[in-house]
Amino acid sequence: MKDDEVYLRHILDATRRIEEYLQGVEYQDFMDTHLIQDGVVRLNRDNR
């Protein structure tokens, strides 16, 4: 049970960081900025 809580907390933290990365970023800016894309993809991949 504790492992599940840690895993879910990690997902929540990653989601919050993604929201911070994308705050104020328009779709086209996201598509044009590989640095932001890489950060979002890395955080998503780490949660699998």
Buried (B, 14 or more C-beta within 10 A) or exposed (E): EEEEEEEEEEBEEBEEEBEEBBEEEEEEEBEEEEEBEEBBEEBEEEEE
